[in-house]
Amino acid sequence: MSRKAIVDSKGLVVNVIVIEDGANWSPPDGCVLVAAETGGGVGDTWDGKQFVVPVEPPHQWWQA
């Protein structure tokens, strides 16, 4: 079993799955599987070498 990220054509991680090695499964059209044993979560991006976690915008004092 291995953890894989499903990454769309823009590099966005749209899902993360655990799949058996050698399983006969393909990601949806326009997506690829990327090994994600040490990172990669939904909403992260894949830059071709590593997963990048989005930066949260700073909290504004006027927002509750």
mmJSON file of the N, C-alpha and C atoms, coordinates in Angstrom:
{"data_MODEL":{"atom_site":{
"group_PDB":["ATOM","ATOM","ATOM","ATOM","ATOM","ATOM","ATOM","ATOM","ATOM","ATOM","ATOM","ATOM","ATOM","ATOM","ATOM","ATOM","ATOM","ATOM","ATOM","ATOM","ATOM","ATOM","ATOM","ATOM","ATOM","ATOM","ATOM","ATOM","ATOM","ATOM","ATOM","ATOM","ATOM","ATOM","ATOM","ATOM","ATOM","ATOM","ATOM","ATOM","ATOM","ATOM","ATOM","ATOM","ATOM","ATOM","ATOM","ATOM","ATOM","ATOM","ATOM","ATOM","ATOM","ATOM","ATOM","ATOM","ATOM","ATOM","ATOM","ATOM","ATOM","ATOM","ATOM","ATOM","ATOM","ATOM","ATOM","ATOM","ATOM","ATOM","ATOM","ATOM","ATOM","ATOM","ATOM","ATOM","ATOM","ATOM","ATOM","ATOM","ATOM","ATOM","ATOM","ATOM","ATOM","ATOM","ATOM","ATOM","ATOM","ATOM","ATOM","ATOM","ATOM","ATOM","ATOM","ATOM","ATOM","ATOM","ATOM","ATOM","ATOM","ATOM","ATOM","ATOM","ATOM","ATOM","ATOM","ATOM","ATOM","ATOM","ATOM","ATOM","ATOM","ATOM","ATOM","ATOM","ATOM","ATOM","ATOM","ATOM","ATOM","ATOM","ATOM","ATOM","ATOM","ATOM","ATOM","ATOM","ATOM","ATOM","ATOM","ATOM","ATOM","ATOM","ATOM","ATOM","ATOM","ATOM","ATOM","ATOM","ATOM","ATOM","ATOM","ATOM","ATOM","ATOM","ATOM","ATOM","ATOM","ATOM","ATOM","ATOM","ATOM","ATOM","ATOM","ATOM","ATOM","ATOM","ATOM","ATOM","ATOM","ATOM","ATOM","ATOM","ATOM","ATOM","ATOM","ATOM","ATOM","ATOM","ATOM","ATOM","ATOM","ATOM","ATOM","ATOM","ATOM","ATOM","ATOM","ATOM","ATOM","ATOM","ATOM","ATOM","ATOM","ATOM","ATOM","ATOM","ATOM","ATOM","ATOM","ATOM"],
"id":[1,2,3,4,5,6,7,8,9,10,11,12,13,14,15,16,17,18,19,20,21,22,23,24,25,26,27,28,29,30,31,32,33,34,35,36,37,38,39,40,41,42,43,44,45,46,47,48,49,50,51,52,53,54,55,56,57,58,59,60,61,62,63,64,65,66,67,68,69,70,71,72,73,74,75,76,77,78,79,80,81,82,83,84,85,86,87,88,89,90,91,92,93,94,95,96,97,98,99,100,101,102,103,104,105,106,107,108,109,110,111,112,113,114,115,116,117,118,119,120,121,122,123,124,125,126,127,128,129,130,131,132,133,134,135,136,137,138,139,140,141,142,143,144,145,146,147,148,149,150,151,152,153,154,155,156,157,158,159,160,161,162,163,164,165,166,167,168,169,170,171,172,173,174,175,176,177,178,179,180,181,182,183,184,185,186,187,188,189,190,191,192],
"type_symbol":["N","C","C","N","C","C","N","C","C","N","C","C","N","C","C","N","C","C","N","C","C","N","C","C","N","C","C","N","C","C","N","C","C","N","C","C","N","C","C","N","C","C","N","C","C","N","C","C","N","C","C","N","C","C","N","C","C","N","C","C","N","C","C","N","C","C","N","C","C","N","C","C","N","C","C","N","C","C","N","C","C","N","C","C","N","C","C","N","C","C","N","C","C","N","C","C","N","C","C","N","C","C","N","C","C","N","C","C","N","C","C","N","C","C","N","C","C","N","C","C","N","C","C","N","C","C","N","C","C","N","C","C","N","C","C","N","C","C","N","C","C","N","C","C","N","C","C","N","C","C","N","C","C","N","C","C","N","C","C","N","C","C","N","C","C","N","C","C","N","C","C","N","C","C","N","C","C","N","C","C","N","C","C","N","C","C","N","C","C","N","C","C"],
"label_atom_id":["N","CA","C","N","CA","C","N","CA","C","N","CA","C","N","CA","C","N","CA","C","N","CA","C","N","CA","C","N","CA","C","N","CA","C","N","CA","C","N","CA","C","N","CA","C","N","CA","C","N","CA","C","N","CA","C","N","CA","C","N","CA","C","N","CA","C","N","CA","C","N","CA","C","N","CA","C","N","CA","C","N","CA","C","N","CA","C","N","CA","C","N","CA","C","N","CA","C","N","CA","C","N","CA","C","N","CA","C","N","CA","C","N","CA","C","N","CA","C","N","CA","C","N","CA","C","N","CA","C","N","CA","C","N","CA","C","N","CA","C","N","CA","C","N","CA","C","N","CA","C","N","CA","C","N","CA","C","N","CA","C","N","CA","C","N","CA","C","N","CA","C","N","CA","C","N","CA","C","N","CA","C","N","CA","C","N","CA","C","N","CA","C","N","CA","C","N","CA","C","N","CA","C","N","CA","C","N","CA","C","N","CA","C","N","CA","C","N","CA","C","N","CA","C"],
"label_alt_id":[null,null,null,null,null,null,null,null,null,null,null,null,null,null,null,null,null,null,null,null,null,null,null,null,null,null,null,null,null,null,null,null,null,null,null,null,null,null,null,null,null,null,null,null,null,null,null,null,null,null,null,null,null,null,null,null,null,null,null,null,null,null,null,null,null,null,null,null,null,null,null,null,null,null,null,null,null,null,null,null,null,null,null,null,null,null,null,null,null,null,null,null,null,null,null,null,null,null,null,null,null,null,null,null,null,null,null,null,null,null,null,null,null,null,null,null,null,null,null,null,null,null,null,null,null,null,null,null,null,null,null,null,null,null,null,null,null,null,null,null,null,null,null,null,null,null,null,null,null,null,null,null,null,null,null,null,null,null,null,null,null,null,null,null,null,null,null,null,null,null,null,null,null,null,null,null,null,null,null,null,null,null,null,null,null,null,null,null,null,null,null,null],
"label_comp_id":["MET","MET","MET","SER","SER","SER","ARG","ARG","ARG","LYS","LYS","LYS","ALA","ALA","ALA","ILE","ILE","ILE","VAL","VAL","VAL","ASP","ASP","ASP","SER","SER","SER","LYS","LYS","LYS","GLY","GLY","GLY","LEU","LEU","LEU","VAL","VAL","VAL","VAL","VAL","VAL","ASN","ASN","ASN","VAL","VAL","VAL","ILE","ILE","ILE","VAL","VAL","VAL","ILE","ILE","ILE","GLU","GLU","GLU","ASP","ASP","ASP","GLY","GLY","GLY","ALA","ALA","ALA","ASN","ASN","ASN","TRP","TRP","TRP","SER","SER","SER","PRO","PRO","PRO","PRO","PRO","PRO","ASP","ASP","ASP","GLY","GLY","GLY","CYS","CYS","CYS","VAL","VAL","VAL","LEU","LEU","LEU","VAL","VAL","VAL","ALA","ALA","ALA","ALA","ALA","ALA","GLU","GLU","GLU","THR","THR","THR","GLY","GLY","GLY","GLY","GLY","GLY","GLY","GLY","GLY","VAL","VAL","VAL","GLY","GLY","GLY","ASP","ASP","ASP","THR","THR","THR","TRP","TRP","TRP","ASP","ASP","ASP","GLY","GLY","GLY","LYS","LYS","LYS","GLN","GLN","GLN","PHE","PHE","PHE","VAL","VAL","VAL","VAL","VAL","VAL","PRO","PRO","PRO","VAL","VAL","VAL","GLU","GLU","GLU","PRO","PRO","PRO","PRO","PRO","PRO","HIS","HIS","HIS","GLN","GLN","GLN","TRP","TRP","TRP","TRP","TRP","TRP","GLN","GLN","GLN","ALA","ALA","ALA"],
"label_asym_id":["A","A","A","A","A","A","A","A","A","A","A","A","A","A","A","A","A","A","A","A","A","A","A","A","A","A","A","A","A","A","A","A","A","A","A","A","A","A","A","A","A","A","A","A","A","A","A","A","A","A","A","A","A","A","A","A","A","A","A","A","A","A","A","A","A","A","A","A","A","A","A","A","A","A","A","A","A","A","A","A","A","A","A","A","A","A","A","A","A","A","A","A","A","A","A","A","A","A","A","A","A","A","A","A","A","A","A","A","A","A","A","A","A","A","A","A","A","A","A","A","A","A","A","A","A","A","A","A","A","A","A","A","A","A","A","A","A","A","A","A","A","A","A","A","A","A","A","A","A","A","A","A","A","A","A","A","A","A","A","A","A","A","A","A","A","A","A","A","A","A","A","A","A","A","A","A","A","A","A","A","A","A","A","A","A","A","A","A","A","A","A","A"],
"label_entity_id":["1","1","1","1","1","1","1","1","1","1","1","1","1","1","1","1","1","1","1","1","1","1","1","1","1","1","1","1","1","1","1","1","1","1","1","1","1","1","1","1","1","1","1","1","1","1","1","1","1","1","1","1","1","1","1","1","1","1","1","1","1","1","1","1","1","1","1","1","1","1","1","1","1","1","1","1","1","1","1","1","1","1","1","1","1","1","1","1","1","1","1","1","1","1","1","1","1","1","1","1","1","1","1","1","1","1","1","1","1","1","1","1","1","1","1","1","1","1","1","1","1","1","1","1","1","1","1","1","1","1","1","1","1","1","1","1","1","1","1","1","1","1","1","1","1","1","1","1","1","1","1","1","1","1","1","1","1","1","1","1","1","1","1","1","1","1","1","1","1","1","1","1","1","1","1","1","1","1","1","1","1","1","1","1","1","1","1","1","1","1","1","1"],
"label_seq_id":[1,1,1,2,2,2,3,3,3,4,4,4,5,5,5,6,6,6,7,7,7,8,8,8,9,9,9,10,10,10,11,11,11,12,12,12,13,13,13,14,14,14,15,15,15,16,16,16,17,17,17,18,18,18,19,19,19,20,20,20,21,21,21,22,22,22,23,23,23,24,24,24,25,25,25,26,26,26,27,27,27,28,28,28,29,29,29,30,30,30,31,31,31,32,32,32,33,33,33,34,34,34,35,35,35,36,36,36,37,37,37,38,38,38,39,39,39,40,40,40,41,41,41,42,42,42,43,43,43,44,44,44,45,45,45,46,46,46,47,47,47,48,48,48,49,49,49,50,50,50,51,51,51,52,52,52,53,53,53,54,54,54,55,55,55,56,56,56,57,57,57,58,58,58,59,59,59,60,60,60,61,61,61,62,62,62,63,63,63,64,64,64],
"pdbx_PDB_ins_code":[null,null,null,null,null,null,null,null,null,null,null,null,null,null,null,null,null,null,null,null,null,null,null,null,null,null,null,null,null,null,null,null,null,null,null,null,null,null,null,null,null,null,null,null,null,null,null,null,null,null,null,null,null,null,null,null,null,null,null,null,null,null,null,null,null,null,null,null,null,null,null,null,null,null,null,null,null,null,null,null,null,null,null,null,null,null,null,null,null,null,null,null,null,null,null,null,null,null,null,null,null,null,null,null,null,null,null,null,null,null,null,null,null,null,null,null,null,null,null,null,null,null,null,null,null,null,null,null,null,null,null,null,null,null,null,null,null,null,null,null,null,null,null,null,null,null,null,null,null,null,null,null,null,null,null,null,null,null,null,null,null,null,null,null,null,null,null,null,null,null,null,null,null,null,null,null,null,null,null,null,null,null,null,null,null,null,null,null,null,null,null,null],
"Cartn_x":[0.845,0.0,0.894,0.472,1.22,0.254,0.709,-0.097,0.234,-0.808,-0.628,-1.515,-1.003,-1.788,-2.3,-3.538,-4.097,-3.964,-3.176,-2.826,-3.416,-4.118,-4.729,-3.705,-4.144,-3.233,-2.619,-3.181,-2.632,-1.687,-1.5,-0.608,-1.279,-2.597,-3.339,-3.665,-3.386,-3.744,-5.256,-5.981,-7.434,-7.931,-7.044,-7.418,-6.148,-6.245,-5.151,-5.739,-5.076,-5.588,-4.49,-4.895,-3.981,-4.361,-3.386,-3.665,-2.645,-3.093,-2.187,-1.198,0.047,1.062,0.648,0.73,0.369,-1.114,-1.919,-3.368,-3.675,-4.715,-5.138,-6.138,-5.631,-6.466,-5.776,-6.54,-5.986,-6.686,-5.965,-6.602,-7.55,-8.433,-9.343,-8.572,-9.236,-8.621,-8.081,-6.881,-6.261,-5.519,-5.497,-4.82,-3.721,-2.783,-1.695,-1.582,-0.976,-0.688,0.744,0.939,2.263,2.454,3.601,3.897,3.818,3.121,2.894,3.101,4.139,4.391,4.762,5.396,5.866,5.217,4.141,3.485,2.454,1.902,0.888,-0.492,-1.237,-2.607,-3.507,-4.791,-5.75,-5.559,-5.443,-5.243,-3.789,-2.86,-1.449,-1.225,-0.062,0.297,1.553,1.715,2.871,3.641,4.917,5.703,6.579,6.369,7.168,8.261,8.578,9.612,9.14,8.28,7.826,6.438,5.796,4.502,4.712,3.865,3.939,2.615,2.715,1.53,1.161,-0.132,-0.507,-0.277,0.087,0.304,-1.042,-1.355,-2.6,-2.433,-3.459,-3.361,-3.319,-2.666,-2.607,-3.999,-4.205,-5.496,-5.61,-6.726,-6.961,-7.652,-7.222,-7.751,-9.237,-9.769,-11.193,-12.074,-11.441,-12.216,-12.359,-13.564,-13.8,-13.32],
"Cartn_y":[-1.171,0.0,1.238,2.222,3.473,4.652,5.771,6.99,7.774,8.179,8.916,10.151,11.22,12.433,12.427,12.816,13.002,14.492,14.786,16.164,16.508,17.662,18.058,18.73,19.15,19.702,21.036,21.694,22.959,22.76,21.495,21.203,21.192,21.287,21.309,19.892,19.599,18.296,18.312,17.443,17.405,16.262,15.292,14.172,13.421,12.681,11.83,10.459,9.407,8.046,7.124,5.994,4.901,3.765,3.279,2.299,1.163,-0.032,-1.18,-1.03,-1.373,-1.336,-2.285,-1.83,-2.646,-2.696,-1.907,-1.903,-1.405,-1.944,-1.559,-0.414,0.782,1.969,3.148,4.001,5.2,6.426,7.531,8.757,9.306,10.216,10.824,11.522,11.708,12.406,13.756,14.079,15.352,15.372,14.246,14.164,13.117,13.237,12.267,11.857,10.686,10.226,10.6,11.119,11.48,10.822,10.174,9.567,10.647,10.322,11.326,10.733,9.937,9.293,10.294,11.392,12.336,13.702,13.822,15.125,15.126,16.277,16.432,16.209,17.274,17.2,17.954,17.716,18.417,19.919,20.621,22.062,22.473,21.544,21.826,21.862,22.327,22.274,21.427,20.877,20.072,20.865,21.179,21.987,21.149,19.842,18.938,18.247,18.777,18.192,17.995,18.9,18.824,19.429,19.088,19.668,21.006,21.964,23.295,23.565,23.859,24.16,25.623,25.917,27.311,28.156,29.39,30.335,30.944,30.92,31.529,33.042,33.753,35.214,35.687,36.811,37.302,37.671,37.445,37.806,39.314,39.835,41.282,41.584,42.602,42.905,43.199,43.674,44.014,42.793,41.648,40.43,39.676,39.267,38.558,37.137],
"Cartn_z":[0.0,0.0,0.0,-0.744,-0.768,-0.875,-0.35,-0.341,-1.604,-2.322,-3.575,-3.571,-4.158,-4.363,-5.798,-5.968,-7.304,-7.612,-8.649,-8.983,-10.344,-10.398,-11.673,-12.575,-13.76,-14.765,-14.352,-13.347,-12.854,-11.679,-11.262,-10.156,-8.798,-8.75,-7.495,-7.041,-5.772,-5.211,-4.96,-5.667,-5.548,-4.672,-4.387,-3.516,-3.132,-2.045,-1.598,-1.32,-1.818,-1.662,-1.154,-0.63,-0.308,-1.242,-1.998,-3.035,-2.959,-3.299,-3.313,-4.454,-4.191,-5.241,-6.36,-7.592,-8.741,-9.04,-8.313,-8.542,-9.951,-10.543,-11.881,-11.756,-11.513,-11.333,-11.974,-12.603,-13.237,-12.681,-12.543,-12.072,-13.135,-12.746,-13.727,-14.853,-15.982,-17.112,-16.674,-17.122,-16.811,-15.484,-14.788,-13.491,-13.534,-12.598,-12.459,-11.0,-10.773,-9.417,-9.075,-7.87,-7.387,-6.026,-5.832,-4.534,-3.461,-2.367,-1.322,0.067,0.218,1.507,2.594,2.22,3.228,3.128,2.4,2.296,1.201,0.987,-0.044,0.502,0.612,1.082,0.127,0.241,-0.607,-0.44,-1.564,-1.549,-1.718,-1.495,-1.749,-3.255,-3.663,-5.077,-5.238,-6.434,-6.798,-7.84,-7.544,-8.471,-9.392,-9.375,-10.196,-9.413,-8.224,-7.38,-5.942,-5.475,-4.091,-3.946,-2.833,-2.527,-1.83,-2.17,-1.584,-0.882,0.42,1.224,0.992,0.727,0.496,1.744,1.512,2.607,2.979,4.274,4.727,4.727,4.278,4.314,5.773,6.026,7.405,7.911,9.196,9.812,9.891,9.484,9.558,10.882,11.567,12.882,12.859,11.723,11.673,11.377,11.107,10.876,12.187,12.475,13.736,13.666],
"occupancy":[1.0,1.0,1.0,1.0,1.0,1.0,1.0,1.0,1.0,1.0,1.0,1.0,1.0,1.0,1.0,1.0,1.0,1.0,1.0,1.0,1.0,1.0,1.0,1.0,1.0,1.0,1.0,1.0,1.0,1.0,1.0,1.0,1.0,1.0,1.0,1.0,1.0,1.0,1.0,1.0,1.0,1.0,1.0,1.0,1.0,1.0,1.0,1.0,1.0,1.0,1.0,1.0,1.0,1.0,1.0,1.0,1.0,1.0,1.0,1.0,1.0,1.0,1.0,1.0,1.0,1.0,1.0,1.0,1.0,1.0,1.0,1.0,1.0,1.0,1.0,1.0,1.0,1.0,1.0,1.0,1.0,1.0,1.0,1.0,1.0,1.0,1.0,1.0,1.0,1.0,1.0,1.0,1.0,1.0,1.0,1.0,1.0,1.0,1.0,1.0,1.0,1.0,1.0,1.0,1.0,1.0,1.0,1.0,1.0,1.0,1.0,1.0,1.0,1.0,1.0,1.0,1.0,1.0,1.0,1.0,1.0,1.0,1.0,1.0,1.0,1.0,1.0,1.0,1.0,1.0,1.0,1.0,1.0,1.0,1.0,1.0,1.0,1.0,1.0,1.0,1.0,1.0,1.0,1.0,1.0,1.0,1.0,1.0,1.0,1.0,1.0,1.0,1.0,1.0,1.0,1.0,1.0,1.0,1.0,1.0,1.0,1.0,1.0,1.0,1.0,1.0,1.0,1.0,1.0,1.0,1.0,1.0,1.0,1.0,1.0,1.0,1.0,1.0,1.0,1.0,1.0,1.0,1.0,1.0,1.0,1.0,1.0,1.0,1.0,1.0,1.0,1.0],
"B_iso_or_equiv":[0.0,0.0,0.0,0.0,0.0,0.0,0.0,0.0,0.0,0.0,0.0,0.0,0.0,0.0,0.0,0.0,0.0,0.0,0.0,0.0,0.0,0.0,0.0,0.0,0.0,0.0,0.0,0.0,0.0,0.0,0.0,0.0,0.0,0.0,0.0,0.0,0.0,0.0,0.0,0.0,0.0,0.0,0.0,0.0,0.0,0.0,0.0,0.0,0.0,0.0,0.0,0.0,0.0,0.0,0.0,0.0,0.0,0.0,0.0,0.0,0.0,0.0,0.0,0.0,0.0,0.0,0.0,0.0,0.0,0.0,0.0,0.0,0.0,0.0,0.0,0.0,0.0,0.0,0.0,0.0,0.0,0.0,0.0,0.0,0.0,0.0,0.0,0.0,0.0,0.0,0.0,0.0,0.0,0.0,0.0,0.0,0.0,0.0,0.0,0.0,0.0,0.0,0.0,0.0,0.0,0.0,0.0,0.0,0.0,0.0,0.0,0.0,0.0,0.0,0.0,0.0,0.0,0.0,0.0,0.0,0.0,0.0,0.0,0.0,0.0,0.0,0.0,0.0,0.0,0.0,0.0,0.0,0.0,0.0,0.0,0.0,0.0,0.0,0.0,0.0,0.0,0.0,0.0,0.0,0.0,0.0,0.0,0.0,0.0,0.0,0.0,0.0,0.0,0.0,0.0,0.0,0.0,0.0,0.0,0.0,0.0,0.0,0.0,0.0,0.0,0.0,0.0,0.0,0.0,0.0,0.0,0.0,0.0,0.0,0.0,0.0,0.0,0.0,0.0,0.0,0.0,0.0,0.0,0.0,0.0,0.0,0.0,0.0,0.0,0.0,0.0,0.0],
"pdbx_formal_charge":[null,null,null,null,null,null,null,null,null,null,null,null,null,null,null,null,null,null,null,null,null,null,null,null,null,null,null,null,null,null,null,null,null,null,null,null,null,null,null,null,null,null,null,null,null,null,null,null,null,null,null,null,null,null,null,null,null,null,null,null,null,null,null,null,null,null,null,null,null,null,null,null,null,null,null,null,null,null,null,null,null,null,null,null,null,null,null,null,null,null,null,null,null,null,null,null,null,null,null,null,null,null,null,null,null,null,null,null,null,null,null,null,null,null,null,null,null,null,null,null,null,null,null,null,null,null,null,null,null,null,null,null,null,null,null,null,null,null,null,null,null,null,null,null,null,null,null,null,null,null,null,null,null,null,null,null,null,null,null,null,null,null,null,null,null,null,null,null,null,null,null,null,null,null,null,null,null,null,null,null,null,null,null,null,null,null,null,null,null,null,null,null],
"auth_seq_id":[1,1,1,2,2,2,3,3,3,4,4,4,5,5,5,6,6,6,7,7,7,8,8,8,9,9,9,10,10,10,11,11,11,12,12,12,13,13,13,14,14,14,15,15,15,16,16,16,17,17,17,18,18,18,19,19,19,20,20,20,21,21,21,22,22,22,23,23,23,24,24,24,25,25,25,26,26,26,27,27,27,28,28,28,29,29,29,30,30,30,31,31,31,32,32,32,33,33,33,34,34,34,35,35,35,36,36,36,37,37,37,38,38,38,39,39,39,40,40,40,41,41,41,42,42,42,43,43,43,44,44,44,45,45,45,46,46,46,47,47,47,48,48,48,49,49,49,50,50,50,51,51,51,52,52,52,53,53,53,54,54,54,55,55,55,56,56,56,57,57,57,58,58,58,59,59,59,60,60,60,61,61,61,62,62,62,63,63,63,64,64,64],
"auth_comp_id":["MET","MET","MET","SER","SER","SER","ARG","ARG","ARG","LYS","LYS","LYS","ALA","ALA","ALA","ILE","ILE","ILE","VAL","VAL","VAL","ASP","ASP","ASP","SER","SER","SER","LYS","LYS","LYS","GLY","GLY","GLY","LEU","LEU","LEU","VAL","VAL","VAL","VAL","VAL","VAL","ASN","ASN","ASN","VAL","VAL","VAL","ILE","ILE","ILE","VAL","VAL","VAL","ILE","ILE","ILE","GLU","GLU","GLU","ASP","ASP","ASP","GLY","GLY","GLY","ALA","ALA","ALA","ASN","ASN","ASN","TRP","TRP","TRP","SER","SER","SER","PRO","PRO","PRO","PRO","PRO","PRO","ASP","ASP","ASP","GLY","GLY","GLY","CYS","CYS","CYS","VAL","VAL","VAL","LEU","LEU","LEU","VAL","VAL","VAL","ALA","ALA","ALA","ALA","ALA","ALA","GLU","GLU","GLU","THR","THR","THR","GLY","GLY","GLY","GLY","GLY","GLY","GLY","GLY","GLY","VAL","VAL","VAL","GLY","GLY","GLY","ASP","ASP","ASP","THR","THR","THR","TRP","TRP","TRP","ASP","ASP","ASP","GLY","GLY","GLY","LYS","LYS","LYS","GLN","GLN","GLN","PHE","PHE","PHE","VAL","VAL","VAL","VAL","VAL","VAL","PRO","PRO","PRO","VAL","VAL","VAL","GLU","GLU","GLU","PRO","PRO","PRO","PRO","PRO","PRO","HIS","HIS","HIS","GLN","GLN","GLN","TRP","TRP","TRP","TRP","TRP","TRP","GLN","GLN","GLN","ALA","ALA","ALA"],
"auth_asym_id":["A","A","A","A","A","A","A","A","A","A","A","A","A","A","A","A","A","A","A","A","A","A","A","A","A","A","A","A","A","A","A","A","A","A","A","A","A","A","A","A","A","A","A","A","A","A","A","A","A","A","A","A","A","A","A","A","A","A","A","A","A","A","A","A","A","A","A","A","A","A","A","A","A","A","A","A","A","A","A","A","A","A","A","A","A","A","A","A","A","A","A","A","A","A","A","A","A","A","A","A","A","A","A","A","A","A","A","A","A","A","A","A","A","A","A","A","A","A","A","A","A","A","A","A","A","A","A","A","A","A","A","A","A","A","A","A","A","A","A","A","A","A","A","A","A","A","A","A","A","A","A","A","A","A","A","A","A","A","A","A","A","A","A","A","A","A","A","A","A","A","A","A","A","A","A","A","A","A","A","A","A","A","A","A","A","A","A","A","A","A","A","A"],
"auth_atom_id":["N","CA","C","N","CA","C","N","CA","C","N","CA","C","N","CA","C","N","CA","C","N","CA","C","N","CA","C","N","CA","C","N","CA","C","N","CA","C","N","CA","C","N","CA","C","N","CA","C","N","CA","C","N","CA","C","N","CA","C","N","CA","C","N","CA","C","N","CA","C","N","CA","C","N","CA","C","N","CA","C","N","CA","C","N","CA","C","N","CA","C","N","CA","C","N","CA","C","N","CA","C","N","CA","C","N","CA","C","N","CA","C","N","CA","C","N","CA","C","N","CA","C","N","CA","C","N","CA","C","N","CA","C","N","CA","C","N","CA","C","N","CA","C","N","CA","C","N","CA","C","N","CA","C","N","CA","C","N","CA","C","N","CA","C","N","CA","C","N","CA","C","N","CA","C","N","CA","C","N","CA","C","N","CA","C","N","CA","C","N","CA","C","N","CA","C","N","CA","C","N","CA","C","N","CA","C","N","CA","C","N","CA","C","N","CA","C","N","CA","C","N","CA","C"],
"pdbx_PDB_model_num":[1,1,1,1,1,1,1,1,1,1,1,1,1,1,1,1,1,1,1,1,1,1,1,1,1,1,1,1,1,1,1,1,1,1,1,1,1,1,1,1,1,1,1,1,1,1,1,1,1,1,1,1,1,1,1,1,1,1,1,1,1,1,1,1,1,1,1,1,1,1,1,1,1,1,1,1,1,1,1,1,1,1,1,1,1,1,1,1,1,1,1,1,1,1,1,1,1,1,1,1,1,1,1,1,1,1,1,1,1,1,1,1,1,1,1,1,1,1,1,1,1,1,1,1,1,1,1,1,1,1,1,1,1,1,1,1,1,1,1,1,1,1,1,1,1,1,1,1,1,1,1,1,1,1,1,1,1,1,1,1,1,1,1,1,1,1,1,1,1,1,1,1,1,1,1,1,1,1,1,1,1,1,1,1,1,1,1,1,1,1,1,1]
}}}
